[in-house]
């Protein structure tokens, strides 16, 4: 790879990394050490999760309602309902028309948001353990 050559964002991540390794450190891009590697992030799948959040914002009237209105026990129950639908062989949620896996991923992100913001519920104590 020549200096000044743009990296193709559609290129496979490993190929792009190999191209960068061929450029001497003092002549090429910054080092990757300690930085998030966005090449490995599944953007197409993340878009499906964003569709779930958009669906929820429309359904409940505003974005971020999950931060105040959805306790962990409800997220746990919703996740289980989506897992059961997958077990039955249903890939797509009948209401939203979005994949059940995307709903499960969205529920996990909502639970992470609750956990990150230290919003505690009985599920934290029973499943995750006390902080």
C-alpha positions, 0 to 999 in steps of 0.5 A: 500500500502506498502512502496516501492511498485510501483504505477501502471501507468495504475491504475485509478488515484483515486485508485492510490491517495487512495493508497498513502493516506494510507502511512504515510507522514513521511514514504511515497512519497512527498506531492502533495500540490502545484504540478501538478497532472499528473495522471489526464492528458489525455495522449492518447488524447494528443498523437492525438494532437501531431499527428496534430503538426507532420502533420503540421511540415511535411506539412509546412516544419518545426516544430513551424512554427505556432509561426511566420506564423499563426496569430490568425485570421487564427487559429480562421478560421481553428478551425471554419472549424473543428467545422463545419465538426463536426457539419456535422457529420464528425469525421475525417479530410479528409486530415490528417486522424486525428480527428477534435477534435485533430485539434481543441485542437492543434489550441487552444494550438497554440493560447495559445502559441501566447497569452503567447508570447504576439503575438497580432493580431486583434482577440486578441482585438476583442475576447479576449480583449486588454492585 
